[in-house]
Amino acid sequence: MTAFRGLLLVLLAALAPAAALAGDVPIGDAPFTAYIQQKVQLYTPAPVRVTGPFSIAIGAAGEANLVYEFKTLHDDCVQTPVQCDAKVHDYVQSVVSTFPSASSEADAGESVPGGKGEFIGYVAAQLQRLLPGDTIEIDGMTLQVTRPGGRPIAFDQRDYYQRCQDLGFACASALHQSLERTALWLAPPTHLRASLHLATDCGSAACPPSREPMGTFARPAFADLEEVCFKQLDNGVVPMTNADRADAGLEIGAALDLCEHSTHDLLGPLAVKPLARGDIGMVVEPYAASRALFAADWQALAAGGHLLIAVPSRDLLLYMTSDSPADVAALAAGARASNTGVLGISSNVYRWNGQGWSLAAAP
């Protein structure tokens, strides 16, 4: 799995608030890994990327990253499920304590109230300022946030409280940044965009969809890629969540159909032409890679029988109208060179199969 299930679950992702636990932590390999990723993401503005089963990296691809593995934690949760919630909490706090910004940069100004009741009241008031149209209710150390016409979403504040306590409650700035990210994820899904990421490898079993309200969702696109949906906002881009589609009364398929339609309207007609043998064409525009989802648009260019594409980044699509082994290798090299940063998708090459795309080569 790469940065989005990480950039999406990434671009992986990234910056997802955590909903309150329903009393259990998902035990499946991929859901457990994604759960830890989302919990750690609460505390850092850098992307938290899934780098493999029970492994995450903090930082953009290609940068110096902090990498954490937690296979032992998962084994403990399998053996003693009743202790899993507490052990996950302690593990996330141990990771957070290593962040330079968390351990050495306490706020110099406003302090946050230290009592649990005063703390949760302070957090609720701060979030209410960011979400003036939402209803926010306090339930112990949980905030129940209800958007207009929507259903309540629970946000567990225990981790925030523990982190602020570790910093002597000199955490107002960091806490406000986290709440701003929560508000961003709760923004209404107006401008929707479909994108791609590498599918999660769950072995022989199908990956179950996330049950978390703030969890993301996907469906197979082609070859080894999945289709995901983002909310394009004035102040950022975040994935569409289960809460968004539930409030809109949409199943996963219908929500992604809506994202596809919006993206196709945005992109407009495909304007590419045949190339000389060995030449690589580039489509550079917002959500360029998403053009690969619309197979019918490629029929005319593929009429010659030879067509290769690569989708190294969200805003870049590469193509060739020849497909010799040398062409595949050249396109793969171009995809590897362009598959960088939090918008990266895949270094693989895909071949036209008459109806869509099949995997031609992987690095």
C-alpha positions in Angstrom: 0.0 0.0 0.0 1.3 3.5 -0.7 0.7 7.0 0.7 -2.9 7.3 0.1 -4.5 4.4 1.4 -2.2 6.3 3.4 -3.0 9.7 1.1 -6.3 8.5 1.2 -7.3 6.6 3.5 -2.6 9.2 2.3 -2.6 11.8 0.7 -2.7 9.1 2.2 -3.2 11.1 2.2 -3.7 12.8 5.4 -4.7 14.8 8.6 -7.8 12.7 9.5 -9.5 13.3 12.8 -10.3 10.2 14.8 -13.8 9.3 15.8 -14.5 7.8 19.2 -13.9 4.0 19.5 -16.9 1.8 19.4 -15.3 -0.4 22.0 -13.0 -2.3 19.8 -10.0 -1.8 17.5 -10.1 -3.4 14.1 -7.9 -6.5 14.2 -7.4 -7.3 10.4 -3.9 -6.5 9.2 -4.8 -3.7 6.9 -7.6 -2.1 9.0 -5.4 -2.2 12.1 -2.5 -0.5 10.2 -4.9 2.2 8.9 -6.3 2.7 12.3 -2.8 3.4 13.8 -2.1 5.7 10.9 -5.2 7.8 11.5 -4.5 8.0 15.3 -0.9 9.2 14.8 -2.0 11.6 12.1 -3.9 13.6 14.7 -0.6 15.0 16.1 1.4 16.0 13.1 0.8 18.2 10.0 3.2 15.9 8.0 1.6 13.1 6.1 1.5 9.7 7.9 2.1 7.1 5.2 1.4 3.3 5.4 4.6 1.7 4.2 3.6 -2.0 4.7 1.7 -4.2 7.1 2.1 -2.8 10.6 4.4 0.0 9.5 4.0 3.7 9.0 6.3 6.6 8.1 5.9 10.2 9.1 6.8 12.6 6.3 6.5 12.9 2.6 7.9 10.2 0.3 11.6 10.9 -0.5 12.2 12.9 2.7 13.9 11.8 5.9 11.1 10.1 7.6 10.4 8.7 11.1 9.3 5.0 10.6 7.4 3.0 13.2 6.5 -0.7 13.2 3.9 -2.2 15.4 3.6 -5.9 14.7 4.1 -6.7 18.4 1.3 -4.4 19.3 -1.0 -6.2 16.8 0.0 -9.6 18.3 -0.8 -8.3 21.8 -4.3 -7.1 20.6 -5.0 -10.5 19.0 -4.0 -12.4 22.2 -5.7 -10.0 24.7 -8.4 -8.0 22.9 -9.8 -6.6 26.2 -6.5 -4.7 26.7 -6.1 -3.5 23.1 -7.8 -0.1 23.4 -5.4 0.9 26.3 -2.3 -0.6 24.6 -3.1 1.3 21.3 -3.5 4.5 23.3 -0.2 4.0 25.0 1.6 3.1 21.8 0.3 6.2 20.0 1.4 8.4 22.9 4.9 6.8 22.8 5.1 7.7 19.1 3.9 11.2 19.6 6.4 11.8 22.4 9.2 11.4 19.9 7.9 14.3 17.7 10.4 17.2 18.0 7.5 19.7 17.8 5.6 18.0 20.6 8.6 17.5 22.9 10.4 20.8 22.5 8.0 23.5 21.3 5.4 24.1 24.0 3.1 27.1 23.4 4.4 30.3 24.9 1.0 32.0 25.2 -2.4 30.8 26.2 -2.7 27.7 28.5 -5.5 25.2 28.2 -7.6 24.3 31.3 -6.2 21.2 33.1 -9.3 19.7 34.7 -11.0 17.2 32.4 -14.4 19.0 32.6 -12.9 22.4 31.9 -10.7 20.9 29.2 -13.5 19.3 27.2 -15.6 22.5 27.6 -12.7 24.5 26.2 -12.3 22.2 23.3 -16.0 22.2 22.5 -16.0 26.0 22.5 -13.0 26.2 20.2 -14.5 23.7 17.8 -17.9 25.5 17.9 -16.2 28.7 16.7 -14.8 26.8 13.7 -18.2 25.1 13.0 -20.8 27.7 13.9 -23.6 25.9 12.0 -23.0 22.5 13.7 -24.4 21.2 17.0 -21.7 20.2 19.5 -22.6 18.2 22.6 -20.3 17.0 25.4 -20.4 13.3 26.5 -17.7 12.7 29.0 -14.4 13.1 27.1 -16.2 12.8 23.8 -17.6 15.5 21.6 -20.8 14.7 19.6 -20.7 16.8 16.4 -23.9 17.0 14.3 -23.9 18.8 11.0 -27.1 20.4 9.7 -29.3 17.6 8.5 -26.8 15.0 9.5 -26.2 12.5 12.2 -24.0 12.7 15.3 -20.3 12.0 14.9 -18.3 11.1 18.0 -14.8 12.6 18.5 -12.8 11.1 21.4 -10.7 13.7 23.1 -8.7 11.5 25.4 -5.6 11.5 23.3 -5.7 15.3 23.0 -6.1 15.6 26.8 -3.1 13.2 27.4 -0.9 15.1 25.0 -1.8 18.5 26.6 -1.2 17.0 30.0 2.3 15.9 29.0 3.0 19.4 27.9 1.8 21.0 31.1 -1.3 22.2 29.2 0.8 24.7 27.2 -0.8 23.3 24.1 -3.3 25.9 22.8 -1.8 26.5 19.4 -1.2 22.8 18.6 -4.7 21.9 19.9 -6.3 24.6 17.7 -4.4 23.4 14.6 -5.8 19.9 15.3 -9.3 21.3 15.6 -8.9 23.2 12.4 -8.1 19.9 10.7 -11.2 18.3 12.2 -13.3 21.2 10.9 -11.8 20.8 7.5 -12.7 17.1 7.4 -16.3 18.0 8.4 -16.7 20.5 5.6 -19.7 19.9 3.4 -18.9 17.7 0.3 -19.7 20.2 -2.4 -17.0 20.0 -5.1 -16.1 16.2 -5.4 -13.1 14.8 -7.2 -12.3 11.2 -8.1 -8.7 10.1 -7.9 -6.6 6.9 -7.8 -4.3 5.1 -5.5 -2.7 1.6 -5.3 -5.0 -1.0 -3.9 -4.5 -2.4 -0.4 -3.0 -5.8 -0.3 -5.1 -7.9 2.1 -3.7 -11.3 0.9 -6.4 -13.8 -0.1 -9.1 -12.0 1.8 -11.0 -9.0 0.6 -10.3 -5.8 2.5 -13.4 -4.8 4.6 -14.6 -1.2 4.2 -13.9 1.0 7.1 -16.7 1.4 9.6 -15.4 4.6 11.1 -17.5 7.7 10.3 -14.3 9.6 9.5 -13.0 6.7 7.5 -12.5 6.9 3.7 -13.8 4.4 1.1 -12.7 3.1 -2.3 -13.6 0.6 -5.0 -11.5 -1.2 -7.7 -10.6 1.0 -10.6 -8.4 -1.1 -12.9 -5.4 -3.4 -12.6 -3.8 -2.7 -9.1 -5.5 0.7 -8.6 -8.5 1.8 -6.6 -10.7 4.8 -7.1 -11.2 7.2 -4.2 -13.0 10.5 -3.7 -11.9 13.9 -2.4 -13.6 17.0 -1.3 -12.1 20.0 -3.1 -12.3 22.9 -0.7 -11.3 26.6 -0.8 -8.6 25.9 1.9 -7.5 22.4 1.1 -8.4 18.9 -0.1 -9.5 16.1 2.1 -11.1 12.7 1.4 -14.8 12.3 1.4 -15.8 10.2 4.4 -18.3 7.6 5.4 -20.1 10.4 7.4 -20.3 12.6 4.3 -21.9 9.9 2.1 -24.1 8.7 5.0 -25.5 12.2 5.5 -26.1 12.4 1.8 -27.9 9.0 1.8 -25.3 7.5 -0.6 -23.8 4.0 -0.7 -20.1 3.7 -1.7 -20.8 3.1 -5.4 -23.3 5.9 -5.7 -20.9 8.3 -3.9 -18.0 7.4 -6.2 -20.3 7.7 -9.3 -21.0 11.2 -8.2 -17.3 12.0 -7.8 -16.6 10.5 -11.2 -19.3 12.6 -12.9 -18.0 15.8 -11.2 -14.4 15.1 -12.2 -15.3 14.3 -15.8 -17.2 17.6 -16.1 -14.2 19.4 -14.6 -11.7 17.7 -17.0 -13.7 18.1 -20.2 -12.9 16.4 -23.5 -9.6 14.5 -23.8 -7.2 16.3 -26.1 -4.3 14.0 -26.9 -2.9 12.8 -30.2 -0.8 9.9 -31.6 2.9 10.3 -31.0 6.0 9.3 -32.9 7.3 5.9 -31.8 9.2 6.2 -28.6 7.9 9.6 -27.6 6.2 10.1 -24.3 3.2 12.4 -24.1 2.2 14.3 -20.9 -1.2 15.4 -19.6 -0.6 18.0 -16.9 -3.6 19.4 -15.1 -5.4 19.1 -11.8 -6.6 15.5 -11.5 -5.0 14.5 -14.8 -4.5 10.9 -13.6 -8.2 10.6 -13.2 -8.6 10.6 -16.9 -7.6 7.0 -16.8 -11.0 6.2 -15.2 -12.9 7.2 -18.3 -12.0 4.4 -20.7 -14.4 5.6 -23.4 -12.5 8.8 -23.9 -9.4 6.8 -24.9 -11.1 4.7 -27.6 -10.1 6.9 -30.5 -6.5 7.1 -29.5 -6.3 3.4 -28.9 -7.8 2.6 -32.3 -4.2 2.0 -33.6 -4.0 -0.9 -31.2 -1.0 0.3 -29.2 -1.4 2.5 -26.1 0.4 2.7 -22.8 -0.2 5.0 -19.8 1.2 5.7 -16.4 -0.3 7.7 -13.6 2.7 8.7 -11.4 0.9 11.6 -9.7 -2.6 13.0 -9.2 -2.0 15.9 -11.6 0.1 14.0 -14.2 -0.7 11.3 -16.8 2.0 9.9 -19.2 1.1 8.0 -22.4 2.7 6.4 -25.4 1.0 5.2 -28.6 3.5 2.4 -29.0 4.2 -0.5 -26.7 7.4 -2.4 -27.4 9.3 -3.7 -24.4 11.6 -0.7 -24.8 8.6 1.6 -24.7 7.3 0.0 -21.6 10.7 0.4 -19.9 11.0 4.0 -21.0 7.5 4.9 -19.6 8.2 3.0 -16.4 11.4 5.1 -15.9 9.4 8.3 -16.5 6.8 7.2 -14.0 9.4 6.4 -11.4 11.0 9.8 -11.8 7.6 11.5 -11.4 6.1 9.4 -8.6 7.2 11.7 -5.7 5.5 13.7 -3.0 2.2 13.3 -1.3 0.3 13.4 -4.6 2.2 10.3 -5.9 0.1 7.4 -7.1 2.0 4.6 -8.9 5.2 3.9 -10.9 3.5 1.1 -12.8 2.7 1.1 -16.5 -0.7 0.1 -17.9 -1.6 -1.2 -21.4 -4.9 -0.7 -23.3 -6.7 -4.0 -23.5 -9.6 -3.0 -25.7 -11.9 -1.9 -22.9 -9.7 -0.4 -20.3 -6.3 -0.9 -18.7 -4.2 -3.9 -17.6 -0.9 -3.9 -15.8 2.0 -3.9 -18.3 4.9 -3.6 -16.0 5.8 -2.9 -12.4 9.1 -1.7 -11.0 
